[in-house]
Amino acid sequence: MPLAAAAAWLDGSGKPIPDTESMRSDGDFHAQLLITPDEAELRKAWNTSGRAPTLRVADSVKRGISSSAMLFLRGCAPNASGQCDVVVEFFVITPSGQRVPAGGGPLWTSEPPPATLVLGSASMNFSFGPANETGLYSVQAKVVDRIGKRTLELWGRIRLD
């Protein structure tokens, strides 16, 4: 996973890389969206590793199997008390183009994260049943730093086979 630097994303060798649909920045505010087949495993790996762990991501899913959209961030603006107020709103866009609200909530409400990425507290859990259409779904995460007045829109894709 790329790391965030003061004003850009950096690859493993420290070279700048451009924003992508799942990895956006606005100044020193950075966010990244990952879709994982196992939220508990990802949180455990992230919270127990001394260095950036290898994270399992998914680009396709089968019916009845749950997945999670997770967010990493850094660089939020603190209020006068030194606390950030970053929230997220999730949407799912179906293969036929229907945009469906999918929840959201507080992503980061503590002191600004250190220079490295941190795992946000909100996530979107989902699975597909027999009535869901087969095809490519988009997950949209609208991340808002309420104090810094910055918004990042991130996209992830998942194919239902």
Secondary structure, 3 states (H helix, E strand, C coil): CCEECCCCEECCCCCEECCECCEEEECCEEEEEEEECCHHHHHHHHHHCCCCCCCCCCCEECCCCCEEEEEEEECCCCCCCCCCCEEEEEEEECCCCCEEEEEEEEEECCCCCCCCCEEEEEEEEECCCCCCCCEEEEEEEEEEECCCCEEEEEEEEEEEC
